[in-house]
Amino acid sequence: MARLAVLASGNGSNFQALAEKLGSGEGRRHQCALLIYDRRAAFAADRAARLGIPARYVSYYKRDALEAEAEIASALSESGIDLVALAGFMRILSPAIVDSRRGRIANIHPSLLPKWPGARAIERAFEAGEREFGATVHLVDEGMDTGPILASSSFRSEPHCALSDIEARVHEIEHDIYPRAVVDLLDAIEDERGAR
């Protein structure tokens, strides 16, 4: 059984999609073992409580980011985490933490990378007149949404579509492709462990 930790900053809908996938079907082979959140008001923590998943608050407020990351790294090690999934975690991880878990940190981004990296991706694409929207699962590297792509899915919007409709559709895609990609990564980790 491989163990997943999720890092989140806000609502946590992708965290919940991941946790539910690991609680049913083929995902049951693995465990969502920890949520780490960096904003005290993050609704992801409420979701974790309802799902019975341990949660840990790590504050970045008025402290060096590397100090906060050291606390995160310690929590990951203490919990025996094999894979980290970012789910609306609104911080760029330092090269040190990325390098320590190279190939073991995944992220979901609400655009068809490499287009529209960074914050407000859907809104920026919509304002630019983009017609194709979607989501991308990628491994995390030292850049902003620049790591190797694992999966993506897209759709074309109608001219009359409101931004809110497009955002809802992108989130549906995220909740579909991210859990599947994470289970594939956890399976690969377990297979690698079994081959040793």
N, C-alpha and C positions, 0 to 999 in steps of 0.2 A: 504494500500500500504506500503510494507516494502522498506527500503532505503539501498542501497549498496554503499560502498566506496571501491575503488581498490587502493592498494599500489603497485607501479611499480618502476623499476630502469632503464629499457632499452627500447627495441623495442615496447613493448606493444601489441603484437598480441593477447595474451590471454585477456588483458583488452578490446580490440576491440571486441573479440568474446563474452565476457560477456555483454558488452554494447549493442551489436546488438541483442543478445538474449532477453535482457530486453526491447528492442524496438519493439519486434514483438511477435506474437503468444501468448502462455501461459505466457511468461515472461513479457508481457505488464502490468500485474497486479502490477509490482514492478518498482522501479526506480534506475538506476545507477546515483547517486546523486553527486559523487565526485571522482576525481582522486588525489592521493597524490603521488608525485614522488620525489626521493632524489638525482637525478643526473640532473644537469641543461640541459645537452644535450639529455636527455631521449626522444626518438621519441614518447613515449606514450603521452607526452604533446601535440604534434602535432595532434595525433589521437583524443585526447579529444577535441581540438579546432574544428576539422572538425565535430565531433559528437555533438557539443554544450553542452559538459559536463564540469562543473566547474573543474578547476585543480589548485592545490596548490603545490608549490615547498617548500620542507622542507630540508634544508641543514644539513648534518652531519659534514661538513668540519670544522675542527679545533674547534669542540665543543663537549661537553660531550654527549654521545649517549642518556642518560636519559633526557637531556634538549631537544634534537630533538624529542624524543618520547613524551615528555610533550606537545610539539607544535602539534604533530600528534593527540594526545588524545583530545586536545582542539578543533582542526578542526573537528574531528569526532563528538564530542558532539554538537558543534555549528550547524552542518549540520543534526543533528538528525539521525545519522547512526545506523541501526539495525544490519548490518552484514558487516564484512571486508573480502575482498578476496585479497590474495597476488598473484601477477601476475609477476613473475620475480623480486620480491623485494629481493635484495641480502643482506639482513641483518637478523640476528636472533633477534626477539623481546625479550625484557626483561620479566622476570617473572611478573613484576608489570602490564605491559600492557596486557599480556596474561591472567592474573588472572582477570583483570577488565572486560574482554570480553570473559570469558571462554565459549567455545562452540559456539562463534560468530565470529571466525576467521578461514577462510578456506585457503588452499594452494593447488596448483597443483605442482606435482613433476614428472620429466621425467624419471621415472623408476618404476619398480614394487616393491614398498616398502614392506618389510623392506630392500630389496636389493638396494645397490647403493644410499644411502642418500648423501646429500651435493652437492657441485658444480661439474660440468663436468660429470654428471651421465651417460649420453649416451656415451660419449667418453671413460670413464673408463670401462664401460661394454663392449664396442666394442673391446677395446684393450685387455681385458681379455678373449676374444673369446666367449662371451655370444651370444646366438642365439635367446633368447626371450627378446623382448623389449616392452615397453608400458609406461603408465602414471598412476599416482595415485592421487586421490583427498583425502585430509585428513584434519581433524581439527588440528589447531596449538596448541601445548603444549609448555612446556619449553625447550624441546629438539630440535635436528635438524632432522626434517622430521620423528618424532616419534609419532605424535598424532594419534587418532583413524581414521581408514580408512573408507571413505564414498563410494568410487567407484574406479574401476580400469578397464583398458582394455589393451589387449596385442596382439602381433603378433609374428610369428617366421620369422626371416630373412633368406634369401637364402645365401649360402656361398659366392656368388659373389657380394653381396650388398655392396655399398660404405657407409661410415659413413654419408655422406650428404643425401643419400637416406633414411637411417634409421632415421636421425634427422627430415627430412621432414614428414615421416610417424608418428613419435611420436607427432609432433606438430599438425598434423591432429587429432589424438586421443585426445590430450589436448583440442583442440577447440570444440570437440564434448562432451566429458564427463564433463568438468568443468562447462560450462554454465548450463547443465542439473542438476548437483549436487547443484549448487548455487541457481537455481530456487526452487529446493526442500527445501533447507534450508530457503529461504525467505518465501515460502509457510508455512512451519512449524512455523516460527516466527509470521506470520499473523494469523494463526490458533490459536496459543497460546494467542495472543492478543485478538482475538475474543471470546475466552473461558473465559476470566476474567470477 
